[in-house]
């Protein structure tokens, strides 16, 4: 076979194998046997070995390959992967609709319902039709790059192709040029999970707890070959990018057209009554599905209305997860002990006789506060009903009072901190707190937090090692960590020269930190990752935050009065300022952030088409950095639509609504 013939044969084989992939993994149709399919793959592999110049990234032979990784790289989401607030009853859904009606008076709202897969959220980024990056959700703004592992999943196309559907022919252009992001869930079906547990039993090894955890763990394997062996699958639920979609339901149709499988149970609903009927239907059929689900996702179908509603906290207002009732079981509450958190919050924790709930062994559950203990009337020694709220968090639901013997003991929250002995105070949030900043329990919890992945991310320095360092007197506050030397560590139990060197190296590496992570690591009450990013982008430096007034801080979108006051007061405390000074004295360097300001404050921008100087992600980031609001859809509230080459339907929508359109050049001049 000559070169020309080989190239032609390779292209044909790739196309045919791709079509069989689509038929099998998307349409559930098996046109040829597995053996015949494997034979075609082998032929392709042999030809590519003979003619390596024709190997491309989208070849079926490139799904599994490469050496195991040392670690996963970070991947920033151009559009945050936000969480979804839960509802559990029909009344919750009705209350949500009432809330929406107050925000959208007189507006008719239609919904789109789909089963909620109990899987692992993944973002797939395609450029010019080719899969170039797959990322986990992470904290919603930054995840991990797991591209090599995701490429092993056969139900994910390596290259976008349009399959039929003349009505969606506009996707031809998108599948070939530009950027498009597909979001969905990686999951393991029930049969595969059962097979893997049978294999574990045969080997005499511990069985896996549930399909979701196994799928998530499989995606995060450093060796793609291990991921490939797990037979994972993917269901798409969202199309992010300008593909001309006006409704969320269209995005499911688009995903199918582009070669993805979507959930088989979906429905457009015009009322909460129809939502509830669909939910009840899914509840009845739940066990018959080939994969686990934990409820129904209800979304406002109109994308413009969805975008107009915006975000509250960490969840969009226009979407809810209608969850099944928590899975429940009974066990004995053997004790109640209090836990002192890093902010001094005192939380009663139920110590349970270990029991399995929804595939997970539970031995602890939070009781929140004394009011909750009184409401439940739970006592030490009670038989209690335990559930997993939303199938996730262990929760004591009630006690079985008829099983009491008279030996059960009532529990009362302590008046004094069980660690430092200081009197506890009750805050406005009905939470007891230890206000002693020198409390050993608070200090230790703060050390755990400071070195964690979401703060300084010091690899290898976990709670057990922190405990050793504190007990040996080597560390008493976070600044001490940066003074550690190998000689300090090798004398500790289970430490060797290599592991000591690794930790010292990780500590040194962590000294270069972004401003947002530095702010988050300070442990300011009410200030999480998102607020830390907002502060970093708005003020640009620690000095900027120090000088800011309470009103300055309150001017930042999504930061209210309580949080602004907490931040302002934190930076007025001489002890806190001394701590920040100590950190910088240890050689901490803040990575220089981009220029920030409020030049575009209150302005909403939409981008459409291809740009010469900036990617859309870069343009949207610049809008955020200057206080503006980038949006994915055009509405009457949009201030500017920035138009590049080959603009999509957003340009037409802007003309229709009379929204001002500007060129990339005009936008750059503006900023």
C-alpha positions in Angstrom: 0.0 0.0 0.0 1.5 3.3 -1.0 1.3 6.6 1.0 -1.7 8.0 -0.9 -3.7 4.7 -0.4 -2.7 4.5 3.2 -3.9 8.0 3.9 -7.2 7.4 2.2 -7.7 4.1 4.1 -6.9 5.7 7.5 -9.4 8.5 6.9 -12.1 6.0 6.0 -11.4 3.8 9.0 -11.5 6.7 11.4 -14.8 7.8 9.9 -16.4 4.4 10.0 -15.1 3.6 13.6 -16.5 7.1 14.6 -19.9 6.3 13.2 -20.0 2.9 15.0 -19.0 4.7 18.2 -21.9 7.1 17.8 -24.4 4.4 16.9 -23.4 2.3 19.9 -22.7 4.9 22.6 -25.4 7.5 21.7 -28.1 5.6 19.9 -27.7 2.2 21.6 -27.5 0.5 18.2 -24.8 -2.1 17.6 -24.4 -2.4 13.8 -21.4 -4.8 13.9 -20.0 -7.2 16.5 -17.5 -6.2 19.1 -15.0 -8.5 17.5 -15.4 -6.9 14.1 -15.2 -3.4 15.6 -12.0 -4.4 17.4 -10.6 -5.7 14.1 -11.1 -2.3 12.4 -9.3 -0.6 15.3 -6.4 -3.1 15.0 -6.1 -2.4 11.2 -6.1 1.4 11.9 -3.5 1.0 14.6 -1.2 -1.1 12.3 -1.5 1.4 9.4 -0.7 4.3 11.8 2.4 2.4 12.9 3.5 2.1 9.3 2.6 5.7 8.4 3.1 7.7 11.7 2.8 11.0 9.8 -1.0 10.4 9.5 -1.6 10.0 13.3 -3.9 12.7 14.5 -5.2 13.7 18.0 -8.8 12.6 17.1 -7.8 9.1 16.0 -9.6 6.3 17.9 -6.1 4.9 18.6 -5.2 7.9 20.7 -7.8 7.4 23.4 -5.3 5.7 25.7 -1.7 6.6 25.7 1.1 8.5 27.3 3.0 8.0 30.5 1.4 8.4 33.9 1.2 12.0 35.2 3.0 13.3 38.3 0.0 15.5 39.1 -2.9 17.3 37.5 -2.5 20.8 36.2 -5.0 23.5 37.2 -7.7 24.5 34.6 -9.6 27.7 34.8 -13.3 27.7 33.7 -14.1 30.6 31.4 -17.7 30.3 32.7 -17.9 29.2 36.4 -19.3 25.7 37.0 -21.8 26.7 39.7 -23.6 24.4 42.2 -27.3 23.9 42.2 -29.5 24.6 45.3 -31.7 21.7 46.4 -35.4 21.3 47.0 -37.0 18.2 48.5 -40.8 18.7 48.4 -43.5 19.9 46.1 -44.0 22.9 48.4 -40.3 23.8 48.0 -40.8 23.9 44.2 -43.9 26.0 44.6 -42.0 28.4 46.9 -39.2 28.6 44.4 -41.7 29.5 41.6 -43.3 32.2 43.9 -39.8 33.6 44.4 -39.2 33.7 40.6 -42.5 35.4 40.0 -41.5 38.2 42.4 -38.3 38.6 40.5 -40.0 38.4 37.1 -43.5 39.9 37.6 -46.0 39.1 34.9 -43.5 36.9 33.0 -44.6 33.4 31.8 -42.1 30.8 32.9 -41.6 27.5 31.2 -39.3 24.8 32.6 -37.2 22.0 31.4 -36.8 18.9 33.6 -34.1 16.2 33.3 -33.0 13.4 35.5 -30.0 14.3 37.7 -27.2 11.8 37.1 -25.3 10.8 40.3 -22.0 11.3 38.6 -18.9 13.5 38.4 -19.2 16.9 36.6 -16.8 17.4 33.7 -16.3 20.3 31.3 -15.1 19.5 27.7 -13.6 22.2 25.6 -13.5 21.9 21.8 -11.5 24.1 19.6 -12.1 23.9 15.8 -14.0 20.7 16.5 -11.2 19.0 18.4 -11.3 18.0 22.1 -8.4 20.1 23.6 -9.2 20.1 27.3 -11.3 18.2 29.9 -11.6 19.7 33.4 -13.2 18.8 36.7 -15.5 21.2 38.5 -13.0 21.9 41.3 -14.1 25.0 43.2 -16.3 26.1 40.3 -13.8 28.6 39.0 -10.7 26.4 38.8 -10.6 22.6 38.3 -8.1 20.1 37.3 -7.0 19.2 33.7 -8.0 15.5 33.3 -7.9 15.5 29.4 -5.8 12.3 29.0 -8.2 10.3 31.3 -11.4 11.7 29.7 -10.2 10.8 26.2 -10.4 7.1 27.3 -14.2 7.4 27.5 -15.7 6.1 24.3 -18.9 8.0 24.6 -17.0 11.3 24.3 -16.2 12.2 20.7 -12.6 13.3 20.2 -13.8 15.4 17.3 -17.2 17.0 16.9 -19.4 15.8 14.0 -22.9 16.8 13.0 -25.2 13.8 12.8 -28.2 14.5 10.6 -30.9 17.0 11.8 -31.2 19.5 8.9 -32.8 21.9 11.3 -29.5 22.2 13.2 -27.3 22.7 10.2 -25.8 25.8 11.7 -23.9 23.4 14.0 -21.8 22.4 10.9 -19.8 25.6 11.2 -19.4 25.3 15.0 -18.3 21.7 14.8 -15.4 22.8 12.4 -14.4 26.3 13.7 -14.3 28.2 16.9 -14.8 27.2 20.5 -17.6 25.2 22.2 -17.8 23.8 25.7 -19.9 20.8 26.6 -20.7 20.0 30.2 -22.0 16.8 31.6 -21.5 13.9 34.0 -19.0 11.1 33.9 -20.7 8.0 35.5 -20.4 4.3 35.9 -23.5 2.2 35.1 -25.0 -0.2 37.6 -23.9 -3.4 35.6 -20.3 -2.3 35.4 -20.2 -1.4 39.1 -21.7 -4.8 40.0 -19.1 -6.5 37.8 -16.2 -4.6 39.4 -17.4 -5.6 42.9 -17.7 -9.2 41.9 -14.1 -9.0 40.8 -13.2 -7.4 44.1 -14.9 -10.2 46.0 -13.1 -12.9 44.0 -9.8 -11.3 44.9 -10.7 -11.1 48.5 -10.5 -7.3 48.4 -12.7 -4.6 49.8 -15.8 -3.8 47.7 -16.3 -0.3 46.3 -18.9 1.8 48.1 -20.9 3.3 45.2 -20.7 4.0 41.5 -20.2 7.8 41.9 -17.2 7.6 44.1 -15.7 4.9 41.9 -16.3 7.1 38.8 -14.8 10.2 40.5 -11.8 8.2 41.7 -11.3 6.7 38.2 -11.3 10.1 36.5 -8.6 11.3 39.0 -6.2 8.4 38.3 -2.8 9.7 37.3 -2.4 6.8 34.9 -4.9 7.0 32.0 -4.7 3.2 31.5 -6.4 2.7 34.9 -9.2 5.1 33.9 -9.7 3.2 30.6 -10.1 -0.1 32.5 -13.1 1.3 34.4 -15.6 1.5 31.4 -16.9 4.9 32.3 -19.6 6.8 30.3 -20.6 10.4 29.8 -24.0 12.2 29.5 -24.1 15.8 28.3 -26.4 18.3 29.9 -25.2 21.8 28.8 -23.8 23.6 25.8 -21.7 26.6 26.8 -20.9 29.1 24.1 -22.6 30.9 21.3 -24.3 28.2 19.3 -27.5 30.2 18.7 -29.4 28.4 21.5 -32.3 30.3 22.9 -33.5 27.5 25.3 -31.9 25.0 27.5 -33.9 22.2 25.9 -32.3 23.1 22.6 -28.9 22.4 24.1 -29.8 18.8 24.7 -30.8 18.5 21.1 -27.5 20.2 20.0 -25.5 17.9 22.1 -27.1 14.8 20.6 -26.6 16.2 17.1 -22.9 16.8 17.9 -22.4 13.1 18.9 -23.2 13.1 22.7 -25.6 11.0 24.6 -28.0 12.9 26.9 -30.5 11.7 29.5 -33.3 9.7 28.1 -35.8 11.1 30.6 -36.5 14.8 30.0 -39.7 16.9 29.7 -40.7 20.5 29.0 -43.1 21.6 31.8 -45.4 24.6 32.0 -46.3 24.5 35.7 -45.1 23.2 39.1 -47.9 20.6 38.9 -46.3 19.2 35.7 -42.9 19.3 37.4 -44.2 17.3 40.3 -45.9 14.7 38.0 -42.6 14.2 36.1 -40.7 13.9 39.4 -43.2 11.2 40.7 -42.8 9.3 37.4 -39.1 9.4 37.7 -39.3 8.3 41.3 -41.3 5.2 40.3 -38.9 4.4 37.4 -35.7 5.2 39.3 -34.5 1.7 40.0 -35.1 0.5 36.4 -32.6 3.0 35.0 -29.2 1.7 34.0 -27.4 4.3 36.1 -28.0 6.0 39.5 -29.8 9.3 39.7 -30.5 11.4 42.8 -33.3 13.6 41.6 -34.5 15.8 38.8 -32.9 19.1 37.6 -35.5 21.8 36.9 -34.2 24.7 34.8 -36.0 27.8 33.4 -36.0 26.9 29.7 -35.6 30.4 28.4 -31.9 31.2 28.5 -32.4 35.0 28.4 -34.6 34.8 31.5 -32.2 32.4 33.1 -29.3 34.8 32.6 -31.4 37.8 33.7 -32.1 36.2 37.1 -28.3 35.8 37.7 -26.7 34.1 40.7 -27.5 34.1 44.4 -24.6 32.9 46.5 -23.0 30.0 44.5 -26.1 28.9 42.6 -28.1 30.4 39.7 -31.6 31.5 40.7 -33.1 29.9 37.6 -32.3 26.3 38.4 -33.1 23.8 41.2 -32.3 20.2 41.9 -35.5 18.4 43.0 -33.9 15.7 45.2 -35.3 12.4 46.3 -36.0 11.9 50.0 -32.8 11.1 51.9 -31.9 7.4 52.2 -32.4 6.4 55.8 -31.4 3.8 58.3 -31.3 3.4 62.1 -28.3 3.1 64.5 -27.4 4.0 68.1 -26.1 7.4 69.0 -23.3 6.4 71.4 -22.1 9.9 72.4 -22.2 13.6 71.6 -19.0 15.5 71.5 -18.3 19.1 70.6 -15.9 20.3 67.9 -14.2 23.6 67.9 -13.7 25.1 64.4 -11.1 27.5 63.2 -13.4 30.5 63.7 -14.3 29.3 67.2 -17.7 27.9 66.2 -18.7 25.1 68.7 -20.6 22.3 66.9 -22.1 19.2 68.6 -21.2 16.0 66.7 -23.2 12.8 67.1 -20.9 9.8 67.4 -22.8 6.9 65.9 -22.4 3.2 65.9 -21.0 2.8 62.3 -23.8 2.1 59.8 -24.1 2.1 56.0 -26.4 4.8 54.5 -26.8 5.0 50.7 -23.6 3.0 50.1 -21.4 5.0 52.5 -20.4 4.0 56.1 -21.4 6.7 58.5 -20.1 7.1 62.1 -20.4 10.9 62.6 -23.2 13.4 62.0 -23.6 17.1 62.9 -26.3 18.1 65.3 -25.8 21.8 64.4 -26.6 23.5 67.8 -28.5 23.1 71.1 -31.7 24.3 69.5 -31.6 21.5 67.0 -30.8 18.9 69.7 -33.8 20.2 71.7 -36.1 20.2 68.6 -35.1 16.6 67.8 -35.1 15.6 71.5 -32.2 13.2 70.9 -30.3 11.8 73.8 -27.0 9.9 74.2 -27.9 6.2 73.9 -31.0 6.8 71.6 -31.7 4.7 68.6 -31.8 7.3 65.9 -32.9 7.5 62.2 -29.9 8.7 60.1 -30.2 9.9 56.5 -28.0 11.6 54.0 -29.5 14.9 53.1 -29.5 15.2 49.3 -27.8 11.8 49.3 -24.6 13.5 50.6 -24.4 14.8 54.2 -25.0 12.5 57.2 -28.0 13.9 59.2 -29.7 12.7 62.4 -33.4 12.9 61.4 -35.2 11.8 64.6 -34.9 9.5 67.6 -37.0 6.3 68.0 -38.4 7.2 71.4 -40.3 3.9 71.8 -37.0 2.1 72.1 -35.8 4.1 75.1 -34.8 2.1 78.2 -34.5 5.0 80.6 -30.7 4.9 80.6 -30.4 7.6 77.8 -28.8 10.9 78.8 -29.8 14.4 77.8 -27.0 16.5 76.4 -26.4 20.2 77.0 -23.8 22.4 75.3 -20.9 23.3 77.6 -20.6 26.8 79.1 -16.8 26.7 78.8 -14.6 25.7 75.9 -13.6 22.0 76.5 -10.1 22.8 75.2 -9.0 26.2 76.7 -11.6 26.6 79.4 -12.8 30.1 78.3 -16.5 31.0 78.7 -18.3 30.4 75.4 -20.4 33.2 73.9 -23.5 33.0 71.8 -23.5 35.0 68.5 -26.3 36.6 66.5 -26.4 33.3 64.5 -27.4 31.2 67.5 -24.0 29.6 67.4 -21.8 29.2 70.5 -18.2 30.4 69.9 -14.9 30.2 71.7 -13.7 33.8 71.3 -10.2 33.0 72.7 -7.9 33.5 69.7 -5.2 31.5 71.5 -7.4 28.4 71.9 -5.3 25.4 70.9 -8.3 23.8 69.2 -8.9 26.9 67.0 -5.2 27.2 66.3 -4.9 23.6 65.2 -8.0 23.7 63.0 -6.6 26.9 61.4 -3.3 25.3 60.7 -5.2 22.4 58.9 -7.0 25.0 56.9 -3.9 27.2 56.1 -2.0 24.3 54.4 -5.0 22.8 52.6 -5.4 22.7 48.8 -7.8 25.7 48.8 -5.4 27.9 50.8 -1.6 27.6 50.5 -1.8 24.1 49.1 1.3 22.7 50.7 1.6 19.2 49.3 2.2 16.4 51.8 1.5 18.6 54.9 -1.7 17.0 56.1 -3.5 17.0 59.5 -1.4 14.1 60.9 1.9 15.8 60.2 0.6 19.1 61.5 -0.4 17.3 64.7 3.2 16.0 65.0 4.7 19.4 64.4 2.4 21.0 67.0 2.9 18.3 69.6 6.7 18.6 69.2 6.6 22.4 69.6 7.9 23.0 66.0 4.9 24.9 64.8 2.4 27.1 66.8 1.1 29.4 64.0 1.2 29.3 60.2 4.2 31.6 59.9 6.3 28.9 61.7 5.7 26.5 58.8 8.0 28.6 56.6 10.9 28.2 59.0 10.9 24.4 58.8 14.1 22.7 57.8 14.9 19.1 56.9 16.7 18.6 60.2 13.5 19.6 62.1 11.5 16.8 60.4 13.9 13.8 60.1 13.8 13.4 63.9 10.0 12.9 63.8 8.5 9.4 63.9 8.1 7.8 60.4 10.1 10.6 58.7 13.0 9.9 56.5 15.4 12.2 54.7 13.5 12.1 51.4 10.1 12.7 52.8 11.5 15.6 54.9 13.1 17.1 51.8 9.8 16.8 49.9 7.9 18.7 52.5 10.5 21.4 52.8 10.4 21.7 49.0 6.6 21.9 49.0 6.7 24.7 51.7 9.2 26.7 49.6 7.2 26.3 46.5 4.0 27.5 48.2 5.7 30.9 49.0 4.6 32.1 45.6 0.9 32.4 45.9 -1.9 34.3 44.2 -3.5 37.2 46.0 -6.9 35.4 46.1 -5.5 32.3 47.7 -3.5 34.4 50.2 -6.7 36.3 51.2 -8.6 33.0 51.6 -5.8 31.5 53.7 -6.1 34.4 56.2 -9.2 32.6 57.4 -11.4 35.8 57.7 -14.9 34.8 58.9 -17.5 34.6 56.1 -14.7 35.0 53.4 -14.6 31.9 51.1 -12.9 31.3 47.8 -15.3 33.4 45.7 -15.2 36.4 48.0 -11.4 36.1 48.1 -11.3 36.3 44.3 -13.7 39.3 44.3 -11.5 41.1 46.8 -8.3 40.3 44.9 -9.8 41.5 41.6 -11.3 44.7 43.0 -8.4 45.9 45.2 -5.4 44.3 43.6 -3.3 44.1 46.7 -3.4 43.5 50.5 -2.5 47.2 51.0 -5.5 48.1 49.0 -7.8 46.1 51.2 -6.1 47.5 54.4 -6.9 51.1 53.3 -10.4 50.3 52.2 -13.4 51.7 54.1 -16.4 49.5 55.0 -18.4 51.2 52.2 -15.6 50.5 49.7 -15.8 46.8 50.5 -19.6 46.8 50.4 -19.4 48.3 46.9 -18.2 45.0 45.6 -21.0 43.0 44.0 -22.3 40.1 46.1 -20.6 41.3 49.3 -23.2 42.4 51.8 -23.0 44.5 55.0 -22.2 41.7 57.4 -19.3 40.3 55.3 -17.9 43.9 54.6 -17.9 44.7 58.3 -16.1 41.4 59.1 -13.4 42.1 56.5 -13.0 45.8 57.6 -12.7 44.8 61.3 -10.2 42.0 60.5 -7.8 44.5 58.9 -8.2 46.9 61.9 -7.0 44.3 64.3 -3.3 44.9 65.2 -2.8 41.2 65.9 -4.0 40.2 62.4 -1.9 42.9 60.8 1.2 41.6 62.7 0.4 38.1 61.4 0.3 39.3 57.8 3.5 41.1 58.3 5.1 37.9 59.7 4.0 36.0 56.6 5.6 38.5 54.3 8.7 38.4 56.5 9.0 34.7 55.7 9.4 35.4 52.0 5.8 35.0 50.9 5.4 36.6 47.4 2.1 37.6 45.9 1.9 36.8 42.3 1.2 40.1 40.5 -2.5 40.3 39.6 -3.9 41.9 36.5 -4.9 45.6 36.7 -8.2 46.0 38.5 -10.7 48.8 38.8 -14.3 49.8 38.5 -14.2 51.5 35.1 -17.0 49.2 33.7 -19.0 48.9 36.9 -22.6 48.2 36.3 -22.2 47.5 32.6 -23.1 44.2 31.0 -21.2 42.9 28.0 -21.9 40.1 25.6 -19.3 38.8 23.1 -20.1 37.1 19.8 -17.9 36.0 16.9 -14.1 35.5 16.6 -11.7 38.1 17.8 -8.2 39.1 16.6 -6.5 40.3 19.7 -8.3 38.5 22.5 -10.0 35.2 23.1 -13.5 35.5 24.4 -12.4 34.1 27.8 -9.7 36.9 28.1 -12.2 39.6 27.1 -14.7 38.4 29.7 -12.0 38.3 32.4 -11.0 41.9 31.5 -14.6 43.0 31.9 -14.8 41.3 35.3 -11.5 42.9 36.4 -12.9 46.3 35.6 -16.1 45.7 37.6 -18.4 44.8 34.6 -20.6 41.8 34.1 -19.9 39.5 31.1 -23.0 37.6 30.0 -23.7 34.6 27.7 -26.9 35.9 26.2 -28.4 39.2 24.9 -31.4 40.8 26.7 -32.8 44.3 27.0 -30.6 44.7 30.0 -27.4 44.3 28.0 -25.3 47.4 27.6 -22.9 46.4 24.8 -22.6 43.5 22.4 -19.0 43.2 21.2 -19.0 41.8 17.6 -16.1 39.9 16.1 -15.9 38.1 12.8 -18.6 35.7 11.8 -21.0 36.7 14.7 -23.8 34.4 15.7 -27.4 34.9 16.6 -26.5 37.2 19.4 -25.7 39.9 16.9 -29.2 39.6 15.3 -30.7 39.6 18.8 -28.9 42.8 19.7 -30.2 44.5 16.5 -33.7 43.3 17.2 -33.6 44.7 20.8 -31.7 47.9 19.9 -28.7 47.0 22.0 -25.5 48.9 21.2 -23.0 46.9 19.2 -19.3 47.7 19.2 -16.2 46.2 17.4 -13.2 44.6 19.2 -11.2 47.7 18.4 -13.8 49.9 20.1 -13.9 47.6 23.1 -10.1 47.6 23.5 -10.2 51.4 23.3 -12.9 51.5 26.0 -10.9 49.4 28.5 
